Amino acid sequence: MPEDLLVRTLEKSRQIKISVIGRTSGRTITLPVWFVHANDVLWLLPVHGSQTHWYRNIRKNPTIRIKVGSKEGTFKAQSSSCSTTSSRPK
């Protein structure tokens, strides 16, 4: 997906859907997540900090699928020391 199209779609949304691989089940788990897009970085906001299950899942397997509206893409997540997660294209 062209990156500029994803960015334009993000500007119109407050929530995205992410799909991660369960750290123990190995199954794909999809759920809505709040985000902030700033300085070409997509920050995902774990409501319960580092105890949020999707956050713990991406720490084990950083591949993440993001869907906003009808647009979607696969990214490599990077966790930060302040219990938030950013995603950059693979």
C-alpha positions as CSV (number, residue, x, y, z in Angstrom):
1,M,0.0,0.0,0.0
2,P,1.4,3.4,-0.8
3,E,2.5,5.1,2.4
4,D,0.9,8.5,1.6
5,L,-2.5,6.8,1.2
6,L,-2.1,5.2,4.6
7,V,-1.1,8.5,6.2
8,R,-4.1,10.3,4.7
9,T,-6.4,7.6,6.0
10,L,-4.8,7.7,9.5
11,E,-5.4,11.5,9.7
12,K,-9.2,10.8,9.5
13,S,-9.2,8.1,12.2
14,R,-8.8,7.8,16.0
15,Q,-8.7,4.1,16.2
16,I,-7.2,1.3,14.1
17,K,-7.4,-2.5,14.1
18,I,-4.3,-4.5,14.7
19,S,-3.7,-8.1,14.2
20,V,-0.9,-9.8,16.3
21,I,0.1,-13.4,16.9
22,G,-0.7,-14.7,20.3
23,R,2.5,-15.4,22.3
24,T,1.3,-18.7,23.7
25,S,-1.6,-19.7,21.3
26,G,0.1,-18.8,18.1
27,R,-3.3,-17.6,16.8
28,T,-4.0,-14.3,15.0
29,I,-5.7,-11.9,17.3
30,T,-7.4,-8.8,16.0
31,L,-8.6,-5.9,18.1
32,P,-9.1,-2.1,18.0
33,V,-6.4,0.2,19.4
34,W,-6.0,3.9,19.9
35,F,-3.0,5.6,18.3
36,V,-1.1,8.8,17.7
37,H,0.6,9.5,14.4
38,A,3.4,12.1,14.8
39,N,6.7,12.7,13.0
40,D,6.1,9.7,10.6
41,V,5.8,7.3,13.5
42,L,2.6,5.5,14.5
43,W,2.4,5.2,18.3
44,L,0.0,2.5,19.6
45,L,-1.4,3.2,23.0
46,P,-1.7,0.2,25.3
47,V,-4.4,1.1,27.8
48,H,-2.9,-1.1,30.6
49,G,0.7,-0.3,29.8
50,S,3.2,-3.2,29.5
51,Q,0.6,-5.6,30.9
52,T,-1.7,-5.1,27.8
53,H,-1.9,-8.5,26.1
54,W,-1.4,-7.2,22.6
55,Y,1.7,-5.3,23.8
56,R,3.1,-8.5,25.3
57,N,2.3,-10.4,22.1
58,I,4.3,-8.0,19.9
59,R,7.2,-8.1,22.3
60,K,7.5,-11.8,21.5
61,N,6.6,-11.5,17.7
62,P,6.9,-7.9,16.4
63,T,5.1,-8.6,13.1
64,I,1.8,-6.6,13.2
65,R,-1.0,-6.1,10.7
66,I,-2.7,-2.7,10.8
67,K,-6.0,-1.9,9.3
68,V,-7.5,1.6,9.1
69,G,-10.7,1.9,7.1
70,S,-10.3,-0.2,4.1
71,K,-6.5,0.2,4.0
72,E,-4.1,-2.3,5.7
73,G,-0.5,-3.2,5.8
74,T,2.0,-5.4,7.6
75,F,4.7,-3.7,9.8
76,K,7.5,-4.5,12.2
77,A,6.7,-3.1,15.7
78,Q,9.3,-1.7,18.0
79,S,8.5,-1.3,21.7
80,S,9.8,1.8,23.6
81,S,10.9,2.1,27.2
82,C,7.8,4.3,28.0
83,S,5.4,1.3,27.4
84,T,4.2,2.5,24.0
85,T,4.7,0.9,20.7
86,S,5.6,2.3,17.3
87,S,5.3,0.7,13.9
88,R,7.4,1.3,10.8
89,P,6.9,-0.4,7.4
90,K,8.8,-3.6,6.8
